[in-house]
Amino acid sequence: MFIINNNENVPLFKQLYMRIREQALSGKLPEHAKLPSVRELAAELSISRNTVEAAYQELHAEGYIYSRQRRGYFVSALDLHAEPPTPAFKPRPQSPPVPPALHHTYDFHPARLDPGSFPLALWRTCLVECLREGLSELSVYGDPRGDRGLRSNIQQYLERSRGVVCDPDQIVICAGLQHSLDIVAHLLKEQHCSVAVEDPGYHLARAVFRNNLFNIVPAAVGSDGLDLETVRASGSTIAYVTPSHQLPMGCVMPIANRRKLIEWAGSGNRLIIEDDYDSELRYHGKPIPSLQGLWPYGNIIYLGTFSKILSPALRLSYMVLPQSVLARLNEQYHDYFSSVSLLEQKTMAKFIEQGHWMRHIRRMRILYNKKHDVLIESIKHEFGSKATILGQGAGLHVVLQLLVQNHGEAEIIRRAARNGIGLFPFSTTCVKNKPTLTNLLLGFGGMSALEIEQGVHLLAKLCF
Ligand SMILES: Cc1ncc(COP(=O)(O)O)c(C=O)c1O
């Protein structure tokens, strides 16, 4: 019996075709079994003969059934156990699906921001103003380097707050560090093949260089930041550094080392990539001026981002290119369009213009300073002499170095996850220079003061 349904959207002949095909393929209709005649089946199912005829013809055309003159239709021998033919191109094994982000009650990820900190009302006002004023601009592609107004605002901000010396024309608006570094790597790979990167250091910067086929030389990091001897010995012609707040160790490169690094770059066709990702967040003393400001017309590419103060989800960042690299960009990218939404750029420009950006930085510095202090106090209280804190006083994370026998990073992370604590592995930042002691990366931006206290209390119990 073939069950077909008048109320389905699928035509009746197609339904009948599918039912017969299913039964033939499953073996329920054995090979060479005779199908009912067109007239019989039409009567049985109360459908027209034409409908049955159409279904049989399609099955016949596809080889599921065969006909014998004056005897009717029969099920073909379908060899149901035959292997499916090997495709000419084997499908690539599916990469495992990206696991959904786990929700942890205590999330120590170093890149989390305070969930309530985004200046929603102000941003919305700026956005609506931009929409009202700039409708004509929304119908064109605009400058490949990004909105001129935003570039001017960034230039003024960088000059005032970071000591960066540049012209707005040297600034390119990008969609995050990976985007800017990807462009930089592309521009540099004709003349350079090897880059010295901090080890431990930012794993995503390494990924971009690796994907652009650079030879990556891990350069050790000491208490003064990047080890210059390793850089010199490496033969690399590019150094990627986070001199104002080394990721992850949190140290600041002292002025003497900054000068030496500049000297190294100046004595050959060499280049420094300065990643100044979170320098707004320094809780004691003055902000550390940029490296770029010490050598404004030299070979320094300066990278900055709005991800740490405003939102990582906006994907808004910028880079300042020295003239030599800018010339290459103009040559190779002149017919590219900006990859960053103009509306987002214009909104950011207005946000800066109206003074919200500087006020927001001040608010965020106070907010995160409080969380930072709670974290430090909680660690001291819960860990005592069993651990020491590295890189405190800035940014959104510290490194907790365990000084006594403990379960080791991997086991601590597993135990933490079972107890609702999310820890980003410090080891992800290391290449060659694996620490002998267990280091835990503790971000505090995304948690409330109470969650930080409770999280540290729990963590201390499961490390040893
Ligand atoms: C060292 C470093 N640079 C840059 C960034 C910012 O990257 P993006 O602008 O892609 O958000 C981060 C973010 O965590 C970082 O750790």
The ligand as an SDF file (V2000), in Angstrom:
LIG
                    3D

 16 16  0  0  0  0  0  0  0  0999 V2000
   48.1300   41.9000   22.2450 C   0  0  0  0  0  0  0  0  0  0  0  0
   46.8090   42.2860   21.6790 C   0  0  0  0  0  0  0  0  0  0  0  0
   46.7800   43.0980   20.6330 N   0  0  0  0  0  0  0  0  0  0  0  0
   45.6120   43.5010   20.0980 C   0  0  0  0  0  0  0  0  0  0  0  0
   44.4080   43.0760   20.6070 C   0  0  0  0  0  0  0  0  0  0  0  0
   43.1260   43.6260   20.0490 C   0  0  0  0  0  0  0  0  0  0  0  0
   42.7160   42.9650   18.9690 O   0  0  0  0  0  0  0  0  0  0  0  0
   41.4160   43.4430   18.1570 P   0  0  0  0  0  0  0  0  0  0  0  0
   41.6460   44.8560   17.7360 O   0  0  0  0  0  0  0  0  0  0  0  0
   41.4110   42.4970   17.0200 O   0  0  0  0  0  0  0  0  0  0  0  0
   40.2410   43.2860   19.0340 O   0  0  0  0  0  0  0  0  0  0  0  0
   44.4000   42.1970   21.6760 C   0  0  0  0  0  0  0  0  0  0  0  0
   43.1270   41.6960   22.1950 C   0  0  0  0  0  0  0  0  0  0  0  0
   43.0220   40.9620   23.1230 O   0  0  0  0  0  0  0  0  0  0  0  0
   45.6260   41.8080   22.2380 C   0  0  0  0  0  0  0  0  0  0  0  0
   45.6700   40.9810   23.2850 O   0  0  0  0  0  0  0  0  0  0  0  0
  1  2  1  0
  2  3  1  0
  2 15  2  0
  3  4  2  0
  4  5  1  0
  5  6  1  0
  5 12  2  0
  6  7  1  0
  7  8  1  0
  8  9  2  0
  8 10  1  0
  8 11  1  0
 12 13  1  0
 12 15  1  0
 13 14  2  0
 15 16  1  0
M  END
$$$$
